[in-house]
Amino acid sequence: MAEKLKVGCARPTGGPVGEPVETKPLEQPAIVKKEVTSMIKVGRKAPDFEAPAYLKGEFVSVKLSDYLGQWVVLCFYPGDFTFV
Amino acid sequence: MSIDSVFVHKMWVDSELSKMVKGGVPFPMLSDAGGKVGTIYGVYDDDAGVETRGRFIIDPDGVVQGFEVLTPPVGRNVGETIRQIQAFQHVRNSEGTEAAPSGWSPGKMTLKPGPDLVGNVWKVWKTEMAFD
């Protein structure tokens, strides 16, 4: 039976349930997941990136460094059609 | 920028945002599938699989001048972002001769850092100036 989801600002996600799937231990020592601690610092260069984008009816590719010479506000948000 | 595809961005603009902003969103709506860019910027929540509300001000040299990150249920203050950009622009144009004190907005006095100002800020800057 499908359960009704509480609608909030975070996008609902799922995950595996039930009996844990048995996984064979790796013969080699598992690579320790490197914690990415590249938190941005003020006064330092913004990491450059390229990403697909939607702009006024067109699908385009946007590179941050193309905006050198201009002020840029880069905003992240949880998802389209969320409420805030 | 969000983890949504450019197709979802288009549908959101067409079906909702264009009803709030005439002509739709005037700036690029970026897609960050997998949160790769968000991870580098420290705003991707890999448990929830979404970006948190991060906002970065980047100057014409590509240098981050300021950022703010909020959890999803509280929205940003756009006016405050604009005020910060105006302050950074003013300070930049002064080539380091002026500084924008707390509560500064265009038209308010700036400070001119130097030996004479040490210990004397209280004479020129009043606490009320921190508030609008």
Backbone of each chain as ProteinMPNN parsed JSONL, in Angstrom:
{"seq_chain_A": "MAEKLKVGCARPTGGPVGEPVETKPLEQPAIVKKEVTSMIKVGRKAPDFEAPAYLKGEFVSVKLSDYLGQWVVLCFYPGDFTFV", "coords_chain_A": {"N_chain_A": [[0.842, -1.209, 0.0], [0.576, 2.152, -0.87], [1.952, 4.829, 0.878], [0.866, 7.971, 2.099], [2.755, 10.844, 1.397], [4.327, 13.32, 3.436], [4.249, 16.624, 2.503], [6.942, 18.696, 2.012], [9.639, 21.118, 2.083], [11.975, 19.894, 1.399], [13.119, 17.623, -1.009], [11.445, 14.564, -1.339], [13.081, 11.49, -0.695], [14.108, 8.1, -1.266], [15.19, 4.849, -0.064], [17.036, 1.771, 0.467], [15.18, -0.907, 2.035], [14.267, -3.335, 4.594], [15.694, -6.667, 4.904], [19.176, -6.498, 5.296], [21.214, -6.407, 2.455], [23.476, -8.941, 1.794], [26.853, -8.368, 1.55], [29.847, -9.311, 0.019], [32.881, -9.174, 1.763], [35.386, -6.991, 0.668], [38.385, -8.052, -0.882], [40.614, -6.531, -1.011], [41.65, -3.859, 1.112], [39.018, -1.686, 1.79], [38.617, 1.317, 0.02], [39.02, 4.245, 1.711], [36.462, 6.495, 1.963], [37.014, 9.541, 0.669], [36.654, 12.397, 2.441], [35.218, 15.198, 1.192], [36.505, 18.198, 1.645], [36.446, 20.69, 0.557], [35.429, 23.205, 1.174], [34.282, 26.348, 0.306], [36.26, 29.299, 0.446], [36.215, 32.67, 1.484], [37.612, 35.335, -0.403], [39.156, 33.741, -1.928], [39.634, 32.127, -5.129], [36.718, 31.281, -6.962], [35.748, 27.975, -7.6], [35.976, 26.862, -10.922], [33.47, 25.829, -13.274], [31.476, 23.941, -15.604], [28.218, 23.799, -16.847], [25.073, 22.399, -17.93], [22.319, 24.442, -18.943], [19.15, 26.161, -18.669], [17.961, 28.808, -20.504], [15.959, 31.381, -21.144], [14.157, 30.023, -23.036], [15.999, 28.484, -24.419], [18.328, 25.728, -24.527], [21.417, 25.738, -23.08], [25.034, 25.847, -22.582], [26.831, 26.646, -19.749], [29.63, 28.336, -18.528], [31.411, 29.112, -15.677], [33.726, 30.746, -15.734], [33.354, 32.208, -18.027], [32.105, 34.438, -17.233], [33.887, 36.161, -16.125], [34.954, 39.404, -15.23], [32.503, 40.339, -14.721], [30.07, 40.816, -12.087], [28.915, 38.059, -10.242], [26.165, 36.203, -9.058], [25.842, 33.222, -7.597], [23.534, 30.812, -7.125], [22.298, 28.131, -5.238], [19.679, 25.713, -4.905], [17.135, 23.605, -3.377], [15.315, 22.317, -5.182], [13.391, 22.323, -8.266], [9.984, 23.302, -8.331], [9.743, 23.041, -5.615], [8.837, 24.751, -2.575], [9.762, 27.189, -1.363]], "CA_chain_A": [[0.0, 0.0, 0.0], [1.359, 3.391, -0.92], [1.713, 5.698, 2.018], [0.855, 9.366, 1.685], [3.958, 11.552, 1.844], [4.17, 14.678, 3.935], [4.892, 17.511, 1.537], [7.771, 19.728, 2.63], [10.517, 21.812, 1.147], [13.034, 19.016, 0.924], [12.599, 16.649, -1.956], [11.423, 13.245, -0.707], [13.934, 10.488, -1.321], [13.942, 6.758, -0.71], [16.407, 4.097, 0.206], [16.727, 0.347, 0.631], [14.573, -1.317, 3.299], [14.223, -4.781, 4.805], [16.93, -7.375, 5.229], [20.333, -5.924, 4.623], [21.782, -7.25, 1.417], [24.808, -9.337, 2.222], [27.896, -8.044, 0.574], [31.117, -9.974, 0.308], [33.92, -8.194, 2.081], [36.378, -6.829, -0.388], [39.673, -8.65, -0.534], [41.52, -5.427, -0.732], [41.035, -2.932, 2.054], [38.148, -0.724, 1.116], [39.173, 2.669, -0.063], [38.325, 5.147, 2.62], [35.815, 7.569, 1.21], [37.67, 10.812, 0.998], [35.711, 13.458, 2.78], [35.555, 16.386, 0.411], [36.443, 19.356, 2.538], [36.852, 21.839, -0.239], [34.502, 24.299, 1.428], [34.716, 27.611, -0.286], [36.767, 30.327, 1.358], [36.112, 34.016, 0.913], [38.906, 35.878, -0.785], [39.806, 32.774, -2.82], [38.966, 31.925, -6.419], [35.571, 30.373, -7.033], [36.075, 26.877, -8.516], [35.314, 26.989, -12.219], [32.676, 24.665, -13.673], [30.635, 24.093, -16.781], [26.983, 23.068, -16.57], [23.963, 22.694, -18.833], [21.408, 25.411, -18.351], [17.984, 26.621, -19.429], [17.983, 30.266, -20.514], [14.986, 32.047, -22.017], [13.678, 29.207, -24.15], [17.069, 27.716, -25.057], [19.227, 24.927, -23.696], [22.769, 26.245, -23.327], [26.055, 25.398, -21.657], [27.333, 27.838, -19.067], [30.901, 28.157, -17.837], [31.548, 30.231, -14.734], [34.813, 31.658, -16.124], [32.894, 33.103, -19.094], [31.541, 35.623, -16.594], [34.955, 37.0, -15.563], [34.708, 40.787, -15.633], [31.17, 40.714, -14.223], [29.691, 40.287, -10.776], [28.076, 36.868, -10.391], [25.523, 35.602, -7.885], [25.603, 31.804, -7.862], [22.572, 30.333, -6.125], [21.87, 26.732, -5.228], [18.403, 25.528, -4.215], [16.857, 22.16, -3.306], [14.707, 21.703, -6.356], [12.279, 22.951, -8.957], [8.642, 23.001, -7.819], [9.627, 23.094, -4.16], [7.931, 25.865, -2.305], [10.292, 28.458, -0.855]], "C_chain_A": [[0.868, 1.246, 0.0], [0.961, 4.3, 0.228], [1.784, 7.151, 1.57], [2.074, 10.096, 2.262], [3.601, 12.918, 2.378], [4.924, 15.604, 2.991], [5.651, 18.611, 2.26], [8.682, 20.343, 1.605], [11.67, 20.964, 0.669], [12.398, 17.99, 0.011], [12.582, 15.281, -1.295], [12.34, 12.277, -1.458], [13.683, 9.143, -0.649], [15.27, 6.109, -0.43], [16.049, 2.643, 0.396], [16.114, 0.059, 1.985], [14.664, -2.838, 3.428], [15.582, -5.373, 5.165], [18.116, -6.712, 4.528], [20.916, -6.905, 3.607], [23.202, -7.611, 1.823], [25.819, -9.016, 1.129], [29.177, -8.748, 0.993], [32.159, -8.928, 0.668], [34.97, -8.145, 0.968], [37.705, -7.438, 0.056], [40.7, -7.573, -0.213], [40.856, -4.528, 0.308], [40.225, -1.872, 1.306], [38.784, 0.664, 1.123], [38.348, 3.579, 0.851], [37.76, 6.312, 1.81], [36.418, 8.899, 1.636], [36.613, 11.868, 1.247], [36.126, 14.712, 2.008], [35.396, 17.612, 1.305], [36.902, 20.603, 1.796], [35.846, 22.973, -0.08], [35.123, 25.6, 0.934], [35.238, 28.563, 0.78], [36.608, 31.694, 0.692], [37.511, 34.545, 0.643], [39.7, 34.945, -1.69], [38.988, 32.632, -4.1], [37.776, 30.968, -6.298], [35.944, 29.242, -7.999], [35.285, 27.001, -9.819], [34.527, 25.705, -12.514], [31.938, 24.985, -14.957], [29.387, 23.271, -16.503], [25.933, 23.393, -17.623], [22.969, 23.622, -18.151], [20.228, 25.674, -19.272], [17.971, 28.134, -19.344], [17.03, 30.779, -21.575], [14.63, 31.226, -23.271], [14.736, 28.347, -24.817], [17.79, 26.839, -24.03], [20.651, 25.323, -24.063], [23.753, 25.589, -22.352], [26.701, 26.639, -21.07], [28.626, 27.495, -18.33], [31.09, 29.363, -16.935], [32.588, 31.239, -15.218], [34.451, 32.541, -17.319], [32.377, 34.422, -18.527], [32.602, 36.476, -15.903], [34.763, 38.417, -16.095], [33.338, 41.282, -15.2], [30.99, 40.193, -12.804], [28.733, 39.13, -10.991], [27.455, 36.507, -9.046], [25.196, 34.166, -8.268], [24.719, 31.258, -6.744], [22.272, 28.854, -6.317], [20.533, 26.651, -4.504], [17.999, 24.06, -4.311], [16.196, 21.581, -4.545], [13.592, 22.516, -6.963], [10.97, 22.471, -8.326], [8.613, 22.786, -6.304], [9.123, 24.496, -3.837], [8.556, 27.207, -1.978], [10.95, 29.265, -1.969]], "O_chain_A": [[1.796, 1.362, 0.8], [-0.222, 4.505, 0.503], [2.642, 7.526, 0.77], [2.38, 9.983, 3.448], [2.708, 13.594, 1.867], [6.104, 15.389, 2.713], [5.067, 19.371, 3.032], [8.526, 20.123, 0.404], [12.285, 21.27, -0.353], [11.273, 17.547, 0.239], [13.597, 14.862, -0.739], [12.368, 12.252, -2.689], [13.1, 9.086, 0.434], [16.328, 6.727, -0.541], [14.868, 2.308, 0.479], [16.47, 0.694, 2.978], [15.081, -3.532, 2.501], [16.48, -4.687, 5.653], [18.066, -6.407, 3.336], [21.08, -8.091, 3.894], [24.019, -6.749, 2.148], [25.644, -9.354, -0.041], [29.537, -8.774, 2.17], [32.309, -7.923, -0.026], [35.365, -9.173, 0.418], [38.089, -7.345, 1.222], [41.515, -7.688, 0.703], [39.629, -4.451, 0.37], [40.684, -1.262, 0.341], [39.393, 1.099, 2.101], [37.123, 3.648, 0.745], [38.473, 7.004, 1.084], [36.337, 9.311, 2.794], [35.796, 12.183, 0.382], [37.24, 15.212, 2.159], [34.284, 17.999, 1.666], [37.633, 21.441, 2.324], [35.457, 23.619, -1.053], [36.306, 25.883, 1.127], [34.706, 28.617, 1.889], [36.838, 31.847, -0.508], [38.461, 34.243, 1.364], [40.779, 35.298, -2.166], [37.806, 32.973, -4.142], [37.851, 29.96, -5.595], [36.41, 29.515, -9.105], [34.074, 27.219, -9.806], [34.892, 24.626, -12.047], [31.797, 26.145, -15.343], [29.483, 22.161, -15.98], [25.892, 24.505, -18.149], [22.803, 23.587, -16.931], [20.291, 25.444, -20.479], [17.97, 28.695, -18.248], [17.277, 30.623, -22.771], [14.785, 31.686, -24.402], [14.41, 27.553, -25.699], [17.853, 27.158, -22.843], [21.041, 25.248, -25.228], [23.357, 24.877, -21.429], [27.073, 27.564, -21.792], [28.705, 26.501, -17.608], [30.947, 30.504, -17.375], [32.369, 32.447, -15.128], [35.151, 33.513, -17.604], [32.228, 35.403, -19.256], [32.266, 37.411, -15.176], [34.446, 38.607, -17.269], [33.035, 42.472, -15.29], [31.665, 39.257, -12.377], [27.836, 39.211, -11.831], [28.136, 36.504, -8.02], [24.376, 33.922, -9.152], [25.106, 31.245, -5.576], [22.022, 28.396, -7.432], [20.277, 27.433, -3.589], [18.451, 23.345, -5.205], [16.497, 20.449, -4.922], [12.928, 23.297, -6.282], [10.888, 21.342, -7.844], [7.582, 22.393, -5.759], [8.998, 25.333, -4.73], [7.974, 28.252, -2.269], [11.451, 30.362, -1.723]]}, "seq_chain_B": "MSIDSVFVHKMWVDSELSKMVKGGVPFPMLSDAGGKVGTIYGVYDDDAGVETRGRFIIDPDGVVQGFEVLTPPVGRNVGETIRQIQAFQHVRNSEGTEAAPSGWSPGKMTLKPGPDLVGNVWKVWKTEMAFD", "coords_chain_B": {"N_chain_B": [[21.013, 27.06, -9.507], [20.342, 23.647, -9.475], [19.704, 20.149, -8.762], [18.011, 19.371, -10.676], [17.047, 18.52, -14.064], [17.683, 20.276, -17.202], [15.373, 20.15, -18.623], [13.339, 19.892, -16.761], [13.719, 22.353, -15.522], [12.831, 23.995, -17.602], [10.11, 23.292, -17.729], [9.285, 24.156, -15.241], [9.644, 26.91, -15.403], [7.89, 27.477, -17.555], [5.396, 26.585, -16.555], [5.033, 27.713, -14.035], [6.937, 29.741, -12.935], [6.962, 31.737, -14.898], [4.596, 32.909, -14.457], [5.014, 34.369, -12.243], [7.175, 36.011, -12.775], [7.338, 38.234, -15.319], [7.836, 37.181, -18.599], [9.508, 35.194, -17.829], [12.373, 33.527, -16.255], [15.222, 35.555, -16.205], [17.912, 34.846, -16.133], [20.544, 32.299, -16.474], [19.401, 29.02, -15.702], [20.86, 26.64, -13.987], [21.891, 23.21, -14.278], [22.715, 20.603, -12.124], [23.282, 17.701, -12.085], [23.627, 14.968, -9.926], [24.976, 16.5, -8.167], [27.614, 17.443, -8.425], [28.911, 19.937, -8.773], [27.81, 21.296, -6.632], [28.904, 19.828, -4.549], [31.615, 20.534, -4.622], [31.324, 23.161, -3.927], [30.448, 22.868, -1.4], [27.762, 22.647, -0.686], [26.132, 20.562, -1.288], [23.881, 18.161, -0.206], [24.378, 15.024, 0.448], [22.903, 13.019, 1.66], [20.186, 13.712, 1.458], [20.182, 14.128, -1.203], [20.049, 16.514, -2.545], [20.719, 20.028, -3.298], [21.602, 22.408, -0.8], [20.446, 25.673, 0.329], [22.524, 27.573, -0.981], [24.39, 30.58, -1.491], [26.476, 32.499, -3.43], [28.647, 35.24, -3.76], [30.444, 36.434, -6.381], [33.26, 38.104, -7.535], [34.406, 40.375, -10.235], [36.941, 39.333, -10.803], [36.664, 36.688, -10.377], [36.747, 35.914, -7.772], [35.576, 34.717, -4.666], [33.563, 36.689, -2.733], [31.678, 36.608, -0.758], [29.465, 34.399, 1.037], [26.454, 32.517, 1.732], [24.647, 30.045, 3.401], [21.684, 28.257, 3.637], [19.363, 26.027, 5.263], [16.819, 24.018, 3.615], [13.987, 24.969, 4.307], [13.837, 27.782, 4.696], [13.757, 30.841, 3.032], [15.819, 33.07, 1.011], [17.101, 36.474, 1.604], [16.764, 38.658, -0.747], [17.195, 41.378, -1.019], [19.217, 41.863, 0.851], [21.343, 40.492, -0.282], [21.737, 42.064, -2.562], [22.442, 44.472, -1.324], [24.893, 43.725, -0.188], [26.405, 43.23, -2.5], [26.439, 45.824, -3.571], [27.939, 47.082, -1.586], [30.393, 45.676, -1.762], [31.094, 46.431, -4.339], [31.384, 49.184, -4.055], [33.529, 49.365, -2.238], [35.481, 48.106, -3.739], [35.703, 49.877, -5.929], [36.82, 51.995, -4.607], [39.359, 51.258, -4.342], [40.483, 50.075, -2.063], [40.639, 52.15, -0.247], [38.421, 52.742, 1.189], [36.061, 51.429, 3.579], [33.159, 49.456, 4.22], [31.102, 49.957, 6.84], [29.262, 48.107, 9.432], [25.873, 47.624, 8.612], [25.935, 49.321, 6.468], [24.644, 50.985, 3.602], [24.022, 52.099, 0.229], [24.698, 55.56, 0.072], [25.052, 55.932, 2.756], [27.646, 56.757, 5.175], [31.063, 55.782, 4.65], [33.946, 54.153, 6.074], [37.29, 55.345, 6.43], [39.959, 53.644, 6.557], [42.881, 53.963, 8.545], [45.812, 55.251, 10.29], [44.825, 57.373, 11.902], [42.248, 56.672, 12.443], [42.26, 54.619, 14.191], [41.016, 53.424, 17.177], [39.24, 55.477, 17.165], [36.859, 55.104, 15.923], [34.407, 55.244, 17.194], [33.867, 57.926, 17.292], [33.052, 58.686, 14.781], [31.293, 56.77, 13.827], [28.146, 55.644, 14.639], [26.192, 53.506, 16.767], [23.519, 53.288, 15.989], [23.691, 53.401, 13.27], [24.035, 50.884, 12.374], [21.62, 49.887, 11.943], [18.635, 50.07, 9.923]], "CA_chain_B": [[21.511, 25.739, -9.82], [19.786, 22.568, -8.668], [19.991, 18.853, -9.36], [17.017, 19.114, -11.724], [17.53, 18.607, -15.449], [17.269, 21.495, -17.9], [13.985, 19.956, -19.084], [12.486, 20.239, -15.616], [13.816, 23.813, -15.392], [11.951, 24.59, -18.618], [8.709, 23.085, -17.344], [8.995, 24.985, -14.069], [9.493, 28.286, -15.9], [6.683, 27.57, -18.373], [4.131, 26.349, -15.865], [4.859, 28.447, -12.782], [7.738, 30.963, -12.711], [6.592, 32.79, -15.851], [3.406, 33.583, -13.911], [5.494, 35.262, -11.183], [8.097, 36.97, -13.398], [6.922, 38.391, -16.715], [8.886, 36.803, -19.537], [10.278, 34.073, -17.295], [13.616, 33.8, -15.525], [16.138, 36.189, -17.169], [19.299, 34.371, -16.0], [20.629, 30.851, -16.721], [19.046, 28.075, -14.633], [21.87, 25.599, -14.184], [21.569, 21.854, -13.84], [23.877, 19.976, -11.473], [22.928, 16.301, -11.822], [24.608, 14.294, -9.08], [25.521, 17.443, -7.181], [29.083, 17.532, -8.508], [29.336, 21.319, -8.517], [27.398, 21.584, -5.258], [29.848, 19.188, -3.636], [32.818, 21.38, -4.589], [30.974, 24.395, -3.227], [30.109, 22.54, -0.016], [26.342, 22.846, -0.413], [25.342, 19.393, -1.687], [23.535, 17.258, 0.896], [24.295, 13.731, -0.248], [21.871, 12.158, 2.27], [18.897, 14.08, 0.854], [20.353, 14.131, -2.656], [19.728, 17.843, -3.103], [21.566, 21.14, -2.863], [21.01, 23.311, 0.184], [20.281, 27.02, -0.234], [23.798, 28.299, -0.956], [24.438, 31.767, -2.352], [27.867, 32.96, -3.477], [28.904, 36.474, -4.508], [31.744, 36.265, -7.037], [33.613, 39.407, -8.112], [34.829, 40.281, -11.642], [38.171, 38.547, -10.929], [36.36, 35.295, -10.08], [37.038, 35.665, -6.355], [34.386, 34.675, -3.806], [33.582, 37.757, -1.73], [30.804, 36.278, 0.363], [28.476, 33.346, 0.793], [25.466, 32.233, 2.78], [24.013, 28.756, 3.127], [20.531, 28.01, 4.505], [18.665, 24.76, 5.042], [15.733, 24.252, 2.643], [12.676, 25.621, 4.52], [13.836, 29.241, 4.832], [14.208, 31.507, 1.813], [16.848, 34.104, 1.114], [16.715, 37.873, 1.54], [17.405, 39.139, -1.971], [17.641, 42.751, -0.764], [20.491, 41.807, 1.566], [22.356, 40.102, -1.266], [22.007, 43.241, -3.394], [23.185, 45.419, -0.488], [26.281, 43.259, -0.07], [27.083, 43.464, -3.779], [26.68, 47.263, -3.654], [29.04, 47.401, -0.673], [31.638, 45.154, -2.346], [31.417, 47.253, -5.508], [31.846, 50.483, -3.564], [34.854, 49.166, -1.66], [36.386, 47.785, -4.851], [35.939, 51.104, -6.688], [37.665, 52.901, -3.815], [40.685, 50.63, -4.38], [41.006, 49.78, -0.726], [40.73, 53.319, 0.632], [37.212, 52.837, 2.006], [35.476, 50.188, 4.071], [31.74, 49.626, 4.505], [30.825, 49.458, 8.191], [28.025, 47.366, 9.678], [24.637, 48.321, 8.273], [26.115, 50.259, 5.36], [23.915, 50.848, 2.347], [24.398, 53.251, -0.583], [24.305, 56.849, 0.632], [25.577, 56.036, 4.121], [29.09, 57.025, 5.213], [32.001, 54.668, 4.766], [35.097, 54.437, 6.93], [38.556, 55.424, 5.7], [40.917, 53.072, 7.503], [44.2, 54.593, 8.592], [46.283, 55.419, 11.67], [44.006, 58.318, 12.671], [40.936, 56.086, 12.789], [42.443, 53.596, 15.232], [40.481, 53.848, 18.471], [38.363, 56.644, 17.008], [35.657, 54.783, 15.143], [33.241, 55.669, 17.977], [33.575, 59.353, 17.05], [32.428, 58.897, 13.459], [30.279, 55.77, 13.509], [27.253, 55.429, 15.785], [25.561, 52.186, 16.762], [22.247, 53.341, 15.244], [23.963, 53.257, 11.844], [24.004, 49.46, 12.034], [20.227, 49.531, 11.636], [18.011, 50.953, 8.921]], "C_chain_B": [[20.86, 24.726, -8.881], [20.089, 21.263, -9.389], [18.992, 18.498, -10.466], [17.633, 19.223, -13.118], [17.07, 19.917, -16.082], [15.823, 21.377, -18.409], [13.003, 20.299, -17.971], [12.524, 21.752, -15.372], [12.844, 24.488, -16.368], [10.489, 24.474, -18.198], [8.325, 23.962, -16.158], [8.792, 26.442, -14.494], [8.158, 28.42, -16.631], [5.41, 27.512, -17.53], [3.954, 27.187, -14.606], [5.615, 29.779, -12.735], [7.362, 32.098, -13.662], [5.337, 33.527, -15.397], [3.784, 34.524, -12.784], [6.365, 36.363, -11.777], [7.752, 37.04, -14.877], [8.079, 38.048, -17.651], [9.752, 35.666, -19.043], [11.574, 34.511, -16.641], [14.664, 34.366, -16.497], [17.581, 35.685, -17.116], [19.337, 32.853, -16.205], [20.239, 30.031, -15.487], [19.895, 26.826, -14.863], [21.427, 24.262, -13.624], [22.835, 21.181, -13.308], [23.524, 18.546, -11.082], [24.027, 15.626, -11.011], [25.281, 15.214, -8.084], [27.022, 17.628, -7.231], [29.585, 18.944, -8.198], [29.003, 21.695, -7.071], [28.346, 20.987, -4.229], [31.105, 20.047, -3.497], [32.547, 22.662, -3.792], [30.493, 24.145, -1.796], [28.643, 22.686, 0.33], [25.482, 21.634, -0.79], [25.134, 18.487, -0.483], [23.373, 15.866, 0.292], [23.36, 12.742, 0.434], [20.525, 12.431, 1.608], [18.984, 14.067, -0.668], [19.991, 15.445, -3.308], [20.755, 18.877, -2.637], [20.831, 21.89, -1.745], [21.024, 24.72, -0.417], [21.568, 27.844, -0.103], [23.778, 29.471, -1.922], [25.836, 32.378, -2.269], [27.949, 34.236, -4.297], [30.328, 36.381, -5.044], [32.078, 37.555, -7.785], [34.143, 39.263, -9.543], [36.144, 39.533, -11.856], [37.917, 37.06, -10.653], [36.63, 34.915, -8.632], [35.732, 35.702, -5.551], [34.501, 35.76, -2.744], [32.683, 37.45, -0.545], [29.92, 35.108, 0.013], [27.577, 33.151, 1.995], [24.846, 30.899, 2.419], [22.895, 28.526, 4.136], [19.994, 26.602, 4.249], [17.39, 25.049, 4.24], [14.526, 25.088, 3.08], [12.667, 27.131, 4.682], [14.466, 29.882, 3.592], [15.195, 32.632, 2.091], [16.243, 35.489, 1.211], [17.467, 38.496, 0.367], [17.95, 40.555, -1.78], [18.993, 42.789, -0.069], [21.628, 41.4, 0.622], [22.74, 41.31, -2.121], [22.803, 44.28, -2.605], [24.657, 45.01, -0.368], [27.044, 43.493, -1.369], [27.4, 44.956, -3.928], [27.857, 47.668, -2.77], [30.38, 46.914, -1.235], [32.062, 45.976, -3.555], [31.986, 48.607, -5.076], [33.284, 50.381, -3.045], [35.883, 48.9, -2.757], [36.733, 49.045, -5.647], [36.85, 52.073, -5.935], [39.106, 52.394, -3.754], [41.31, 50.516, -2.992], [41.087, 50.974, 0.206], [39.51, 53.451, 1.547], [36.76, 51.458, 2.458], [34.027, 50.456, 4.447], [31.436, 49.075, 5.9], [29.493, 48.713, 8.278], [26.814, 48.223, 9.328], [24.759, 49.285, 7.108], [25.165, 49.932, 4.218], [24.238, 52.098, 1.551], [23.851, 54.553, -0.006], [24.818, 57.041, 2.044], [27.09, 56.232, 4.083], [29.904, 55.735, 5.286], [33.107, 55.083, 5.728], [36.348, 54.471, 6.057], [39.659, 54.952, 6.634], [42.288, 53.743, 7.403], [44.585, 54.81, 10.04], [45.372, 56.321, 12.504], [42.675, 57.721, 13.134], [41.047, 55.055, 13.915], [41.952, 54.132, 16.578], [39.486, 54.989, 18.374], [37.103, 56.371, 16.189], [34.419, 55.302, 15.857], [32.865, 57.124, 17.725], [32.804, 59.569, 15.743], [31.291, 57.932, 13.155], [29.455, 55.475, 14.759], [26.498, 54.11, 15.628], [24.262, 52.169, 15.954], [22.477, 53.092, 13.75], [23.969, 51.789, 11.398], [22.607, 49.034, 11.596], [19.649, 50.512, 10.632], [17.087, 51.959, 9.584]], "O_chain_B": [[20.827, 24.913, -7.665], [20.656, 21.261, -10.482], [19.112, 17.456, -11.111], [18.619, 19.932, -13.319], [16.177, 20.586, -15.563], [15.141, 22.384, -18.599], [11.967, 20.918, -18.211], [11.502, 22.363, -15.058], [12.131, 25.424, -16.006], [9.726, 25.435, -18.298], [7.198, 24.449, -16.07], [7.886, 27.12, -14.008], [7.389, 29.346, -16.372], [4.47, 28.276, -17.749], [2.825, 27.36, -14.148], [5.008, 30.828, -12.519], [7.427, 33.271, -13.295], [5.04, 34.621, -15.876], [2.991, 35.382, -12.396], [6.305, 37.512, -11.339], [7.856, 36.05, -15.601], [9.18, 38.577, -17.499], [10.645, 35.214, -19.76], [11.843, 35.703, -16.492], [14.966, 33.73, -17.507], [18.392, 36.056, -17.964], [18.304, 32.189, -16.123], [20.687, 30.311, -14.375], [19.673, 26.064, -15.804], [20.695, 24.187, -12.638], [23.881, 21.189, -13.957], [23.472, 18.213, -9.898], [25.205, 15.698, -11.36], [26.068, 14.766, -7.25], [27.648, 17.933, -6.216], [30.553, 19.124, -7.46], [29.802, 22.326, -6.38], [28.568, 21.567, -3.166], [31.599, 20.261, -2.39], [33.416, 23.172, -3.085], [30.17, 25.084, -1.069], [28.296, 22.832, 1.502], [24.261, 21.661, -0.635], [26.092, 18.092, 0.181], [22.342, 15.566, -0.31], [23.044, 11.709, -0.156], [19.807, 11.501, 1.241], [17.958, 14.002, -1.346], [19.661, 15.486, -4.493], [21.541, 18.638, -1.72], [19.604, 21.991, -1.748], [21.537, 24.938, -1.514], [21.683, 28.701, 0.774], [23.231, 29.382, -3.02], [26.315, 32.728, -1.19], [27.394, 34.316, -5.394], [31.288, 36.265, -4.283], [31.271, 38.044, -8.576], [34.312, 38.14, -10.02], [36.439, 39.133, -12.983], [38.851, 36.258, -10.69], [36.73, 33.733, -8.303], [34.899, 36.591, -5.73], [35.437, 35.75, -1.944], [32.895, 37.97, 0.551], [29.651, 34.847, -1.159], [27.891, 33.56, 3.113], [24.549, 30.648, 1.251], [23.121, 28.591, 5.344], [20.151, 26.056, 3.158], [16.934, 26.192, 4.19], [14.055, 25.884, 2.268], [11.593, 27.722, 4.797], [15.56, 29.509, 3.168], [15.379, 33.075, 3.224], [15.057, 35.686, 0.948], [18.65, 38.819, 0.473], [19.012, 40.9, -2.299], [19.823, 43.649, -0.364], [22.742, 41.912, 0.727], [23.921, 41.551, -2.373], [23.725, 44.897, -3.138], [25.551, 45.853, -0.439], [28.202, 43.909, -1.342], [28.494, 45.318, -4.359], [28.676, 48.499, -3.161], [31.377, 47.636, -1.196], [33.253, 46.194, -3.773], [32.947, 49.106, -5.662], [34.137, 51.205, -3.374], [37.006, 49.403, -2.71], [37.892, 49.267, -5.998], [37.561, 52.871, -6.545], [39.97, 53.048, -3.17], [42.486, 50.815, -2.783], [41.553, 50.838, 1.337], [39.547, 54.17, 2.545], [37.04, 50.452, 1.807], [33.693, 51.538, 4.93], [31.505, 47.866, 6.118], [28.709, 48.693, 7.33], [26.738, 49.394, 9.699], [23.805, 49.992, 6.785], [24.915, 48.767, 3.906], [24.691, 53.084, 2.134], [22.678, 54.634, 0.361], [25.001, 58.173, 2.493], [27.739, 55.914, 3.087], [29.494, 54.746, 5.894], [33.181, 56.241, 6.139], [36.459, 53.732, 5.078], [40.222, 55.733, 7.4], [42.775, 54.045, 6.314], [43.772, 54.58, 10.935], [45.167, 56.06, 13.69], [42.06, 58.2, 14.087], [40.043, 54.669, 14.515], [42.421, 55.166, 17.054], [38.944, 55.426, 19.389], [36.378, 57.292, 15.814], [33.476, 55.753, 15.207], [31.715, 57.522, 17.912], [32.014, 60.505, 15.618], [30.425, 58.225, 12.331], [29.995, 55.105, 15.801], [26.209, 53.664, 14.518], [23.937, 51.17, 15.313], [21.578, 52.63, 13.048], [23.916, 51.492, 10.205], [22.42, 47.988, 10.975], [20.117, 51.644, 10.509], [16.477, 52.781, 8.901]]}, "name": "protein", "num_of_chains": 2, "seq": "MAEKLKVGCARPTGGPVGEPVETKPLEQPAIVKKEVTSMIKVGRKAPDFEAPAYLKGEFVSVKLSDYLGQWVVLCFYPGDFTFVMSIDSVFVHKMWVDSELSKMVKGGVPFPMLSDAGGKVGTIYGVYDDDAGVETRGRFIIDPDGVVQGFEVLTPPVGRNVGETIRQIQAFQHVRNSEGTEAAPSGWSPGKMTLKPGPDLVGNVWKVWKTEMAFD"}
